[in-house]
Amino acid sequence: MANYVFVYHGGGMPDTPEEGAAMMEKWNSWYGSMGDAVVNGGAPVGMSKTVSASGVANDGGANPVSGYTVVSANDIDAACAMAKGCPIIESGGNVEVAEQIDM
C-alpha cells in the first residue's frame, strides 16, 4: 500500500457555532469511515503565499490550499474513492489526490 496526500482547496467556513459543530461532526464521521487508512489527519491551513523566482505573491496562487490529510490506499483510484466522501466537497471545495513518493 502507498500513502496518498489529500490537498484541500476552497470550501466554506461555518457562519455559526452550530454550523461549525455540524461540520466537525461530518469531518469526524468521514475520518472514522476511513479507519486505519488515515495516516496523518493533517490540518486546515491559513492564508498562503506563493514563492517563485520572480518573488513572493501574497494571493496564494490560482487555487489556494485550505488543508491536507495523508491516507494509505491500494492505489490512486482507491484513494480517490475515499476522497469522494470528504465534507469539503459539500461546501464547494475540492480534493486533489497525489501519491506520496518515498525518497
Residue, then its C-alpha position, 0 to 999 in steps of 0.5 A: m500500500a502507498n500513502y496518498v496526500f489529500v490537498y484541500h482547496g476552497g470550501g466554506m467556513p461555518d457562519t455559526p457555532e452550530e454550523g461549525a459543530a455540524m461540520m466537525e461532526k461530518w469531518n469526524s464521521w468521514y475520518g472514522s469511515m476511513g479507519d486505519a487508512v488515515v495516516n496523518g489527519g493533517a490540518p486546515v491551513g491559513m492564508s498562503k503565499t506563493v514563492s517563485a523566482s520572480g518573488v513572493a505573491n501574497d494571493g496564494g496562487a490560482n487555487p489556494v490550499s485550505g488543508y491536507t490529510v495523508v491516507s494509505a490506499n491500494d492505489i490512486d483510484a482507491a484513494c480517490a474513492m475515499a476522497k469522494g466522501c470528504p465534507i469539503i466537497e459539500s461546501g464547494g471545495n475540492v480534493e486533489v489526490a497525489e501519491q506520496i513518493d518515498m525518497 
